Amino acid sequence: MSHKALFLLAGCWCLLAVPVQGTSQMSEKLIDEGASQRLFATPLSGWFPKDSDTPQSQRYQFARCFIQTSSACWRGYVGTWEIRNEELYLTKLEPNYTQDEFPEVLGQKVDFADFLPKASQLPLKATWFTGRLRVPMGELVQYVHMGFGSIYEQTKFIEVKNGRVTSRRILNNALNIRTRSAADLQWVSMADSPADDRYLWKDARILMDPLRGIPPDSCLSFATRGIYIAKSEWKGRHFPSSLTIPETPTTQPLIIEIALPPSIEAHANGDHVEIICRLSPEPGPPVLIVSSMRGLEPGETMHHPSFQP
């Protein structure tokens, strides 16, 4: 069997053996400013070999597929992290998996443990990690059965660049959670950390109240987000294509008709998307004429944090 064919076979095994994280996951552990806290992020993910055709990557993909884990810990380990002098270190690693017999790949036996940092390497400074650590604080306000999606009263965000802490901030979730849907929370939870979003887009729900920010001039374009749905029906109207905003604890569901020019390839039904559009000048319920559409990355929300019902 060729190396390429072997690599493709590894991908097939992954589809069978590694489930999507459709279950709430065990958190990592973080010691920060002397306090032990839960960590809703996986800084170690960048330690593993990148997905490529190299022999090392192929062996890792096979090893990853043969792990038998708890549904609450698909990643197969729980790490303990500590911030010392504003630097992030991995201080402890607890494997959380059982294994079937691992095969030989390219003449070498694979084992998932071979790709984990060894105890002799700890504490290990996380120089490979640049991103955002998310620390839940306070009481649980909304449970989300997906990854690290559950929402607590507050969230501490710790920005890290090449293993060094650059900033901290605390977000109060009590108000924000009231205007976010379960579908959005689950989608955002699929990322290791929230997206670096500048929020240069408008919440589609303000279409129901044009005085709140949608340009009244139909020639002006703006960006908005939602779920792309084809051929839907709502309140007696038929929509060939629509942007759907699911219900939240304080807002009703919303379906807005969109017009897609032939030059724009529609996304898959149910995709979370951002569109650049303008309002149709025709009277009646709003129709959005789309000039571009892109899929949202996991971590990108469809509900603008500034929106108030």
JOJO-V33875 format. One line per field, one symbol per residue. ss: DSSP state (a for helix, b for strand, c for the rest). psi: psi as a letter, one per 20 degrees, with the letter a starting at -180 (. if undefined). burial: I if it has 24 or more other C-alpha atoms within 12 Angstrom, else O. A space follows every 10 residues. Layout:
# JOJO-V33875
ss->???
psi->???
burial->???
This chain:
# JOJO-V33875
ss->ccaaaaaaaa aaaaaaaccc cccbcccbbb bbccbbbbbc ccaaaaaccc ccccaaaaaa aaaaacbbbc ccccccbbbb bbbbccbbbb bbbbbcbbbc cccbbccbbc caaaacccaa accbbccccc bbbbbbbbbb bbccccbccc bbbbbbbbbb bccbbbbbbb bbaaaaaaac caaaaaaaac cccccccccc cbcaaaaaca aacccccccc cbbbbbbbbb bbbbccbbbb bbbbbccccc cccbbbbbbb cccccccccc cbbbbbbbbc ccccccbbbb bbbbbccccc ccccccccc
psi->prgghhghhg hghghhioqq mjqpqpqrqp opkiqprqom rmhihihqqq oajqhghghg ggghhjporq ijmhijrpqp qpoplkqpqo iqpoqmqrqa pqrppkjpqq phhhiqqqhi iqqopmhipp bpppoqqbqp hpppmockiq prhqpppopp olipphrqqp poigghhijp rhhghgghii qhqqqnpikl rqphiihinh ijipphoiip qrqrqbpppq mrppljqpoh qroporqrhi qqqppppqpo qhippqrqpi qpqpqprqpq iqraqpppop hqpqqqqphp qiopiipp.
burial->OOOOOIIOOI IOOOOOOIOO IOIIIIIIII IIOOOOIIII IIIIIOOIIO OOOOIIIIII IIIIIIIIIO IIIIIIIIII IIIOOOIIII IIIOIIIOOO OIIOIOOOOI IIIOIIIOOO OOOIIIOOII IIIIIIIOOO OIOIIIIIII IIIIIIIIII OOIIIOOOOO OOIOOIIIII IIIIIIIIII IIIIOOOOOO IIIIIIIOOO OOOIOOOOOO OIIIIIIIII OIOOOOOOIO IIIIIIOIOO OOIIIIIIII OOOOOIIOOI IIIIIIIIII OOOOOIIIII IIIIIIIIII IIIIIOIOI
